[in-house]
Amino acid sequence: MKIGTDAVLLASWCDVLGVDSAVDFGSGSGIIALMIAQRAPLAEVFGIELEPGAAQQAAYNFQSSPFHTRLHLLQDSVQEFAKNREKRGGFDLVITNPPYFHNKPKSPIKARNLARHDESLPLEELLQSAHNSLKIEGRLCMVWPMERKHELIQSAKAHGFELIRICDIAGSPAHSPIRFLSEWIKADVLSESNSSTMIEPERLNIELGIRHDGKPEHSQYYKQLLEEFVRDWD
């Protein structure tokens, strides 16, 4: 689980304006934290990763990057990190590509299951940990499956969040979205007029649906999001 489309789209779509401190829950190889550090040049960015092999890889990637003085890797569970009094309420941004498979068939590889299945980080505990970690005007950005959209919206509201942005992700214009990106803020800093029911979702098609010699032609929005990170589209 080194680098995936979900992760790079989330890290490029997330609003980093005014972010001086960010934490990536379930950092994996560290790609999201690295992208946030590149986009927010003043931010201190923490990566939290429980699985030892992934944590070692992320720590190496952080140290090898141009942003190494602002990147910090902690091998810990998200739940335990969020209980740390020194870090509690200290972040402008929580960003996460969490394990969201629920009651799905599992791999024989334990580390893969930890990255994909939600037993180690159930949604309720993820949201509570994010709320505990954020400043008063802090924001939560995450990627989530469409089949669990209603569950996320109801649970996030119950944990004190309000939806401010949402983007459906589809493979092409001909495909239905299977995942979506969302950005949330603590409800006590929003007026009633900013209810999540008023939020119109964006739509991001990864491809245009046309392939030349088997190569995909990516949408303009996809290219725009990733232009800082992809050198050659050919």
TIROKOL-362090 format. One record per atom (N, C-alpha, C, CB): x, y, z; residue in three letters. Coordinates in pm, whole numbers, plus 32768, in hexadecimal, padded with zeros to 4 digits. Each point is the difference from the previous one (the first is absolute). Glycine has a CB too. Layout:
<rs>
XYZala ...
</rs>
This chain:
<rs>
80547F898000met 7FAC80778000met 8058807D8000met 7F497F83807Amet 810F80887F25lys 8060806E7FFElys 7FBE80857FDDlys 80B17F5E7FC0lys 7F1880AB7FC7ile 7FC0807B7FD0ile 7F837FD97FB3ile 80DF807B7FF4ile 7EB27FC78029gly 7F847FE37FBAgly 7FBD807E7FD0gly 7FE57F35808Agly 7FBD80BA7F18thr 7FB780727FC9thr 7FB5804C806Cthr 7FEB7F857F29thr 7FD580328133asp 7FB58042806Dasp 80598063804Aasp 7F707F348018asp 8107809F800Aala 805A80528052ala 802C807E7FB7ala 804E7F318071ala 7FDD80C17F12val 803480757FB9val 7F9280647FDEval 80B57F717FA3val 7ED2805E8041leu 7F91805C7FE6leu 7FD9804A807Fleu 7FAE7F697F49leu 804D80518126leu 7FDD8040807Fleu 8064806C8023leu 7F947F2B804Dleu 80ED80B67FAAala 8068805F8028ala 800880787FA3ala 807F7F428061ala 7F5B80AE7F21ser 800380717FA2ser 7F7F80528004ser 80987F7B7F6Fser 7EF8804680B6trp 7F7D80458005trp 7FED804C8083trp 7FA27F4E7F6Ctrp 8096808180FFcys 7FEC803B8085cys 802E80928004cys 801D7F1C8065cys 7F9681397FD9asp 8022808E8010asp 806A8010806Dasp 7F1780447FB5asp 815C7FF48028val 806B80128062val 801680938023val 806B7F307FA9val 7F3C8127802Bleu 800F808F801Dleu 7FFF80188097leu 7F9180397F25leu 80D88009810Cgly 80098020808Egly 80287F8C805Agly 7F5880A87FD3gly 80CF7EE77FF3val 80257F8B8051val 8091800C802Eval 7F5A7F717F81val 80B880978101asp 80858002803Casp 80237F7D8046asp 7FE880F5801Dasp 7FB27EB87FFAser 80177F808042ser 7F9C7F9B7FCAser 8057807280D2ser 7FDB7F197F06ala 7FAA7F9A7FC4ala 802B7F778032ala 7FDB80907F33ala 7FC57F1480D0val 801E7F778026val 7FB87FA17FA1val 8020804380F3val 802A7F5A7EDEasp 7FCD7F9B7FA4asp 7FE77F808050asp 807D80667F3Aasp 7F057F7580D6phe 7FDB7F878049phe 800D7F877FA4phe 7F6280848094phe 80F27F1C7F93gly 80177F897FAFgly 805680217F89gly 7F257FA3804Agly 815680857FD0ser 805480407F9Bser 80347FA17F94ser 8040809F80ADser 7FC37EDF7F6Egly 80347FA27F9Cgly 808E80237FDAgly 7F187FDD7FAAgly 810280317FD5ser 808780237FD1ser 802080938015ser 7FEE7F4A7F58ser 7FAF810680D0gly 8017808E801Cgly 7FDE805D7F8Dgly 80B07FB78098gly 7F1280157EFDile 7FEB80527F89ile 7FA78079801Cile 801B7F327F76ile 7F7B80BE80D9ile 7FA88071801Cile 8049806C804File 7F3A7F667FFEile 810C8072806Aala 804B80608051ala 8068804A7FADala 7FDD7F6F80C9ala 8066804A7EDDleu 8064803F7FA9leu 7FBF80677FA3leu 80897F2D800Aleu 7F0580B27FBFmet 7FBC805D7FA6met 7FCC807B804Amet 7FC07F3F7F6Fmet 800F80AD810Aile 7FD280728050ile 807780598025ile 7F407F77805Bile 8130804E7FC6ala 8078804E8021ala 802E80517F88ala 80437F5380A8ala 7FAF80777EDFgln 802680497F87gln 7F9E80737FE6gln 80667F2F7FA0gln 7F1A80B98074arg 7F9A80657FE1arg 7FF5806D806Barg 7F847F507F83arg 809D808E80F9ala 7FF88060806Fala 808C80158037ala 7F137FB9803Aala 813A80A17F8Cpro 80908009801Cpro 8025802C808Dpro 801780327F13pro 7F8A7FFA813Dleu 801E80278089leu 7FCF7F9B8067leu 7FF480EC7FB7leu 7FC97EAD801Bala 7FBC7FA4805Bala 805D7F96803Bala 7F3180267F7Eala 80BB7FC08102glu 80377F898041glu 7F9D7F8F7FE8glu 807D808980B3glu 7FB47F077F17val 7FA77F937FD8val 80297F7F8048val 7FDA806E7F1Eval 7FC47F558123phe 80167F828047phe 7FBD7F8E7FB4phe 800D807A80DDphe 80377F157F1Dgly 7FC67F877FCAgly 7FF17F9A8070gly 8064802D7F1Dgly 7F267F9A80F2ile 7FE67F9B8067ile 7FE97F7B7FBBile 7F9C80AC809Eile 80B57EF17F82glu 7FF57F7D7FBFglu 801B7F918065glu 804780647F24glu 7F5E7F3C80E3leu 800A7F948061leu 80557F8C7FCEleu 7F2080428056leu 80D47F9A7F2Bglu 80447F8A7FCBglu 8096801A7FF5glu 7F307FC07F81glu 81247FEB80BDpro 8091801C800Apro 804580127F79pro 7FFE7F7F80D2pro 7FE4802B7ECCgly 8042800B7F7Fgly 7FDE80827FB8gly 7FFC7F097FF2gly 7F85811B8010ala 7FD6807D7FC1ala 803D80788048ala 7F2A7F937FB6ala 80D8806880CFala 803A806F804Eala 809380127FDFala 7F5C7FD480B7ala 80ED7FBE7F39gln 808E80087FDDgln 8011803E7F75gln 802F7F36808Fgln 7F7C80A27F12gln 800780377F79gln 7FE180958000gln 7FBE7F217FA3gln 7FD9810780A7ala 7FDB808E8006ala 80708053803Fala 7F0F7FBF8011ala 812B800F805Aala 806D80498042ala 807580147FA1ala 7FB97FA080DEala 80677FF97ED5tyr 806C800B7F9Dtyr 7FDD80687F95tyr 803F7F0F8028tyr 7F4680EB7FA6asn 7FD4805F7F99asn 8002808F8034asn 7F737F4D7F9Basn 806280C680E1phe 80028086803Bphe 808E80358008phe 7F347FC98084phe 81267FE47FADgln 808A802B8013gln 8045801C7F7Bgln 80097F7B80D2gln 7FCB80417EC4ser 803E80107F7Cser 7FC680757FB2ser 802A7F0C7FFDser 7F6F81338037ser 7FBB80697FB5ser 803B808B801Bser 7F307F758007ser 80B380EC7FA4pro 802E808A8019pro 7FBA80418077pro 802E80147F0Cpro 7F697FAB8127phe 7FB0803A806Cphe 801B7FBB8086phe 7F50803A7F58phe 81217F7F80B3his 80177FA88072his 7FFF80488087his 80847F717F68his 7F9E8110809Athr 800180488080thr 7F73801C8033thr 80DA80677FBFthr 7EC27F8D7FEBarg 7F75801D8027arg 7FA97F828006arg 801980E17F99arg 80217EAB804Dleu 7FB57F837FFEleu 80267FA98078leu 7FF4800C7F05leu 7FA87FB98139his 80167FB08078his 7FAB7F827FF9his 803480D18088his 800A7EBC7F89leu 7FB87F817FFBleu 7FF77FC4808Bleu 804F7FD97F14leu 7F3A80038117leu 7FEA7FBE807Fleu 7FC27F787FE9leu 7FE580DE8074leu 805B7EB87FBEgln 7FC77F7B7FF5gln 7FA27FEB8076gln 80CD7FA67F85gln 7EB380648061asp 7F9C7FFA806Aasp 7F787FEC7FBFasp 808A80958099asp 7F147F497FB8ser 7F777FFD7FCEser 7FC8808D8000ser 7FDF7F148056ser 7FC281057F52val 7FBF80827FFBval 7FBC801F8085val 7FDE7FE67F09val 7FE37FB48132gln 7FB88014807Dgln 805D802C8071gln 7F5A7F547FB6gln 811B806D8054glu 805D8024806Bglu 803D80897FE5glu 80327F0E8027glu 7FEE81107F5Dphe 803680847FDFphe 7F9E806E8029phe 80807F9B7F41phe 7F00805080A4ala 7F9B8066801Cala 7FEB80178097ala 7F917FC37F28ala 809E7FDF8129lys 7FF5800F8092lys 80748051803Clys 7F867F258007lys 80E080F47FA7asn 80768048802Easn 7FDB80918022asn 80957F6A7F74asn 7F7A80BC8107arg 7FD78085802Aarg 8050806E7FBBarg 7FBE7FA080DAarg 80C180457F06glu 805380657FC0glu 7FD0801D7F72glu 80C27FB5808Dglu 7F037FE87F31lys 7FD380117F76lys 7F6A801E7FF8lys 80B57F647FB8lys 7F03808A80B3arg 7F6F80107FFEarg 7FD980907FDAarg 7FEB7F4A80AFarg 7FBF80C27EEFgly 7FD280837FD5gly 806C80567FC2gly 7F597FF380B0gly 810D7FCF7F15gly 8072804E7FCFgly 800E800C7F6Agly 806C7FB980CAgly 7F35800F7EE9phe 80147FF87F6Fphe 7F9780507FB3phe 80667F208021phe 7FC9811F7F74asp 7FA780457FA2asp 7FBA7F9C7FA4asp 809380CB8009asp 7FB07EC47FDCleu 7FCE7FA17F9Dleu 801B7F71802Cleu 802480AA7F4Cleu 7F747F0480AEval 800E7F6F8005val 7FDB7FCD7F75val 7FCB7FF180FCval 808D7FC27EC9ile 7FE77FC77F7Bile 80137F6A8008ile 804A80D57F8Cile 7F607EDF8031thr 800A7F6F800Cthr 7FC37FB67F8Athr 7FFB801D80F6thr 804F7F7F7EDEasn 7FCE7F9A7FA3asn 7FF57F838055asn 806A80687F2Basn 7F2A7F8A8122pro 7FFA7F9B8069pro 7FDE7F767FCApro 7FBC80B2809Fpro 80587EE77FB2pro 7FCE7F7B7FDBpro 7F6880038006pro 80D27F8D8058pro 7EEB805D7F35tyr 7F6F800F7FFFtyr 7FB47F837FD4tyr 802780EE7FD2tyr 80207EA48013phe 7FB97F847FE0phe 7FBD7FCB807Ephe 80A47FCB7F45phe 7EDD801480B1his 7FB47FD38074his 7FB77F7F7FDChis 7FE480EF8054his 803B7EA77FF8asn 7FC47F7C7FE7asn 801A7FCF7F72asn 7F50803680A8asn 812B7FDF7F28lys 80287FD37F7Blys 80647F8C800Clys 7FDA80EA7FA2lys 80367EC57FF6pro 80647F958003pro 808C80388016pro 7F717F797F67pro 80DF803D80E2lys 808480328026lys 80707FB87FB8lys 7FA4803A80DDlys 80CE80087F1Fser 807A7FC97FC9ser 80467FAB806Aser 801880C77F63ser 80397ED78074pro 80507FB78062pro 807380538039pro 7FC57F2F7F88pro 805081488041ile 806E8056802Cile 7FCB8061806Aile 80737FEE7F1Dile 7FBE8005815Dlys 7FCF80508070lys 801180967FE9lys 80367F428097lys 803D80E87F37ala 801A808F7FEBala 7FA0803C7F9Aala 80F17FD98038ala 7EEC7FD97F62arg 7FA180307F9Aarg 7F758012803Earg 80847F8A7F4Carg 7F5580178109asn 7F7E800C8043asn 7FFB8079805Basn 7FE77F087FF5asn 808781158050leu 800580738059leu 7FED80827FB2leu 80997F81809Bleu 7F9B80837EEBala 7FF680797FADala 7F7780107FC1ala 80F37FED7FD3ala 7EC37FA4801Carg 7F8580067FB2arg 7F7F7FEC8051arg 80877FAE7F44arg 7F8080048126his 7F877FDB804Bhis 7FF680508082his 80097F187F9Dhis 7F7D810A808Aasp 7FED80648069asp 7FFB7FCC8090asp 7F89807D7F56asp 80997F0280BFglu 7FFC7FCD808Aglu 805D804C805Eglu 7FC87F217FA4glu 80AC8109802Aser 806180448055ser 7FDF80958012ser 80AD7F5C7FB5ser 7F0080DA7FF2leu 7FDB808D8008leu 7F6F80117FD0leu 80F280477FDAleu 7EAD7F92807Apro 7F7380127FDApro 7FE080937FEBpro 7FC47F318081pro 7FD680E87F2Eleu 7FDB80897FDCleu 7FE88057807Cleu 7F9C7FA87F2Dleu 801E80248135glu 7FE1804F8078glu 807F802D8046glu 7F297F82801Bglu 813980257FEDglu 807D80218044glu 8056805E7FABglu 7FF97F218075glu 800080CF7F08leu 8046805C7FA6leu 7FCD808F8011leu 80237F457F5Cleu 7F5880CC80A4leu 7FC58084800Bleu 801A803F8089leu 7F507FBA7F5Dleu 80A87FF6810Cgln 801B80358085gln 8092802A800Egln 7F4A7F6E805Egln 811080437F68ser 808E80208005ser 801D80807FB2ser 80377F0C8016ser 7F8781057F78ala 8012807A7FB0ala 7FCD8079804Dala 7FEA7F7B7F2Cala 7FA18079810Fhis 7FC78070804Dhis 805C80268073his 7F187FB57FC2his 811E7FE88082asn 8059801C8072asn 808280447FD3asn 7F9F7F3A8077asn 808D80AA7F10ser 808280327FD1ser 7FFA808B7FC4ser 803D7F177FD6ser 7F4B81168003leu 7FF4807D7FB6leu 7FF0807A8059leu 7F9C7F7D7F4Aleu 809680F38083lys 7FE68081803Elys 7F6C80257FEClys 80F080497FD7lys 7EE780238068ile 7F75802B7FF7ile 7FD380107F6File 801A807480DBile 80377FC57ED0glu 7FDA80137F75glu 80457F9A7FA4glu 7FDD80F4802Fglu 80477E9B800Agly 80467F9A7FB2gly 7FA57FB77F9Fgly 809C7FE680BCgly 7FA37FDB7EE0arg 7FB57FBB7F98arg 802E7F6F7FF3arg 7FE180D97F86arg 7FC17ED38055leu 80197F737FE4leu 7FE97FE67F6Cleu 7FBC7FBF80EBleu 80A780067ED1cys 7FF27FD87F74cys 80167F6A7FF6cys 804E80E47FAEcys 7F5A7ED98009met 800C7F6E7FF6met 7FC47FCD7F7Emet 7FFA7FF080F9met 802B7F947EE5val 7FC67FB97F8Fval 7FB07F8C8038val 80BE80427F63val 7ED27F9C8059trp 7FA47F9E8039trp 7FB07FBE7F8Ftrp 7FF1808480D9trp 7FE27F007F38pro 7FB27FBD7F97pro 7F7080347FF8pro 808D7F368020pro 7F3E80D37F68met 7F7980307FECmet 7F997FA98047met 8047805C7F24met 7FD27F2280E4glu 7FA07FA5803Eglu 7FEE801A8096glu 803D7F567F54glu 802280F580E7arg 7FF58021808Farg 7FF080988015arg 808B7F368038arg 7F45810F7F62lys 7FF680928006lys 7F9F802D806Clys 803480097F0Dlys 7F567FBE80F7his 7F9D80298063his 80347FE8808Ehis 7F487FCB7F5Ehis 80FC7FC580B6glu 80397FE08083glu 8064806A802Cglu 7FDF7F0C7FD1glu 8079811F7FD2leu 806380668022leu 7FBC80848022leu 80A67F907F69leu 7EFB809B8046ile 7FBF80818017ile 7FB980028087ile 7FE4801D7F09ile 7FD67F788118gln 7FB97FFA8080gln 80627FFD8075gln 7F427F897F90gln 812880278064ser 80617FF3806Dser 8051807F8014ser 800D7F0C7FD2ser 801981347FBFala 804E807B800Aala 7FAF806E8047ala 807E7FC27F2Dala 7F04804B80B0lys 7FAA80638042lys 7FF57FE18095lys 7F7F80217F2Blys 80737F5F80F6ala 7FF37FD9808Dala 807F801E804Fala 7F607F4D7FBCala 811280BA8000his 807F801C8043his 802880937FF6his 80467F187FCEhis 7F5E813E8008gly 801A80908003gly 804080397F85gly 80157FE580EDgly 7FD67FDB7E9Fphe 803680337F82phe 7F8F802C7FA4phe 80C87F6A8017phe 7F5780FA7F94glu 7FA680267F94glu 804B7FF97F7Bglu 7F7B8095809Dglu 80407F3A7EFDleu 803B7FF17F7Cleu 800980877FBAleu 7FA47F167FF2leu 80D281097FD5ile 800F807E7FB6ile 80287FEC7F6Eile 803E806B80D7ile 7FF97F217F06arg 80217FE17F75arg 7FF37F6B7FEAarg 809D80C57FF3arg 7F3F7F167F93ile 7FF97F727FDFile 801B7FEF7F6Aile 7F597FD480BCile 80EA7FBF7F21cys 80237FE77F74cys 7FF37F6A7FE4cys 809E80C87FFDcys 7F067F157FA8asp 7FEE7F757FD7asp 806C7FDA7F9Basp 7F0680108029asp 81307F787FE5ile 806B7FD17FA8ile 7FCC7F8D7FAAile 80B0804680A7ile 7F5F7FC87ED6ala 7FD77F967FA2ala 80727FE37FA0ala 7F0F80468012ala 80F27F417FBAgly 80697FDA7FA2gly 7FF8804D7F7Egly 80017F1F8065gly 7F8480FF7F6Eser 7FEA804B7F84ser 7F7280368004ser 80A67F707F7Dser 7F3380E58023pro 7F7780337FFDpro 7F977F917FF6pro 805980CD7F96pro 7FCD7EC18035ala 7FA27F917FEEala 7FF07FAB807Eala 803B7FFE7F10ala 801980198154his 7FFD7FAE8079his 7FBD804C8073his 80D27F8B7FB5his 7EEE802A80A3ser 7FCB803A807Bser 807180108064ser 7F1D7F987FD6ser 80DF80CF807Epro 806780128066pro 7FFF7F8B8063pro 7FEC80FA7FE8pro 808B7EDC803File 800B7F978064ile 803F80328082ile 80117F597F47ile 8030811A80B4arg 8039803F8078arg 7FE880967FF8arg 80B07F4A8016arg 7F6580F9805Aphe 7FF480928002phe 8060803C8064phe 7F107FEE7FBCphe 8115808F8029leu 8052804F805Aleu 7FA4805D804Dleu 80CA7FF37F66leu 7F5780278117ser 7FAD805C804Fser 80568052805Dser 7F3F7F627FF2ser 809281188029glu 8044805B805Cglu 7F9A802E8068glu 80A5804C7F4Dglu 7F827FAD8131trp 7FA6801B8071trp 803E8066805Dtrp 7FA27F187FEFtrp 800A812E805Bile 802E805F8065ile 7FAD7FEC807Eile 804880A67F4File 7FF07F7D8123lys 7FB47FF2807Clys 7F8080547FFAlys 80D67FD6807Elys 7EBD7FF07FA9ala 7F7E80407FEDala 7FF18081804Eala 7FA27F207FDAala 80A580EF8095asp 7FEB80778053asp 803B807F7FC3asp 80027F6A80C6asp 8042808B7EC7val 803280797FBEval 7FB2801E7F82val 80E27FD2805Dval 7EB27FE37F87leu 7FAE80177F8Bleu 7F7980398026leu 80757F477F8Cleu 7F54810C801Eser 7F77802F8012ser 7FA17F997FC6ser 804A80F17FF7ser 7F367F1B802Eglu 7F9D7FA07FD1glu 7FF180047F68glu 7F89801680DAglu 8095805D7EEAser 7FF1800D7F6Fser 80647FAB7FB3ser 7FAA80E68024ser 80BC7EEA8020asn 80657FAF7FBEasn 7FE67F6B8014asn 80A480B9801Fasn 7EE07F217FE9ser 7FDC7F748013ser 80357FAA7F8Fser 7F348046807Aser 80F57F407FA8ser 80387FA67F9Bser 7F9A7FDA7F95ser 809C7FA980ADser 7EE280677F70thr 7F9B7FDF7F9Dthr 8006805F7F88thr 7F6F7FA680B7thr 80D580CD7F58met 800880627F95met 807C7FEC7FA9met 7F8480A08090met 80D27F037F94ile 807E7FEC7FB9ile 7FE87FB07F7File 807E800980DBile 7FA380347EB4glu 7FF87FBB7F80glu 80857FB97FE6glu 7F5A80AB7FA6glu 80A47ED38040pro 807D7FB97FE9pro 804280257F7Bpro 7FA77F46808Bpro 80DC80C57F79glu 804D80057F84glu 80037F727FC7glu 808E80C68052glu 7F9E7F2E7F34arg 80187F7C7FC5arg 808880007FBDarg 7F087FD97FDDarg 81457FC18042leu 80847FEF7FC4leu 80017F7D7FB1leu 806F808480BCleu 7F9C7F867EC2asn 80147F8A7FAAasn 80977FF07FEAasn 7F1D801F7F8Dasn 81167F6E8097ile 80907FEA7FF3ile 80297FFE7F6Dile 80007F7F80D8ile 7FB5803B7ED5glu 801B7FF87F72glu 7F8C803A7FB0glu 808F7F348026glu 7F8D80EB7F5Cleu 7F9880307FA6leu 7FB17F8D7FC2leu 808C80C97FD1leu 7FA67EBD8041gly 7FBD7F8C7FC7gly 80357FDA7F77gly 7F38803F807Fgly 812F80077F55ile 803F7FE47F7Eile 808F7FD08018ile 7F6F80AF7F8Cile 80B67EE48034arg 80897FCE800Earg 80427FF67F77arg 7FC07F8180D1arg 80BF80A77F2Ahis 804D7FF97F84his 80737F9C8016his 7FC480F27FC1his 803A7EA37FF1asp 80637F95800Fasp 80037FCC808Fasp 808A80667F49asp 7F017F9580F4gly 7FF47FCB8088gly 80218062806Egly 80367F2A7FA0gly 7FF68150803Alys 802580638065lys 7F8980598021lys 80EF7FFC7FAElys 7EFA801F80D1pro 7F8C80548024pro 801780937FDFpro 7FCA7F5E80B4pro 7FCA80E87F30glu 800480907FF0glu 7FBB803C807Bglu 80017FF47EFEglu 804D804A8156his 7FCB8032807Ehis 7FB280827FEDhis 80BF7F938076his 7EE180837FE3ser 7FAE80797FF8ser 8052807A8025ser 7F337F7A8036ser 809D80FB7FA1gln 8046807C801Egln 8003801A8095gln 7FBB805B7F23gln 7FD97F868123tyr 7FFB80178091tyr 80677FA88048tyr 7F0B803C7FEFtyr 80FE7F477FE6tyr 80627FA38039tyr 808E80357FEBtyr 7F647F3F7FD6tyr 80B980EF7FB1lys 808580377FE3lys 801A807E8051lys 7FF47FA07F1Alys 7FA680B380F3gln 8010807C804Cgln 80237FE58091gln 7F5C806E7F68gln 80637F3080D4leu 801B7FDF808Bleu 808F7FCC8012leu 7F0D7FCC8020leu 81217FE67F82leu 80807FBB8012leu 807580417FB5leu 7F7E7F31801Eleu 806D81467FAAglu 8069803C7FAEglu 8080801D804Dglu 7F4C80627F76glu 80AB7FB4810Dglu 80798019804Fglu 804F7F81801Cglu 7F8C80C28067glu 80387ECA7F7Dphe 803D7F82802Aphe 80207FA17F8Ephe 7F85801A80D2phe 80427FFD7EB8val 80187FA87F8Eval 8050804B7F97val 7F2A7F81802Eval 814880497FAEarg 805A80457FA3arg 7FD97FEB7F6Earg 80B67FE680A7arg 7F1C7FA17F3Basp 7FE97FDE7F73asp 7F817FAE7FF6asp 80F880037FCDasp 7EA180327FF0trp 7F827FB87FF2trp 80077F957F94trp 7F8880CC804Dtrp 80E37F337F66asp 800F7F9A7F98asp 80457F848035asp 800A80B47F54asp 
</rs>
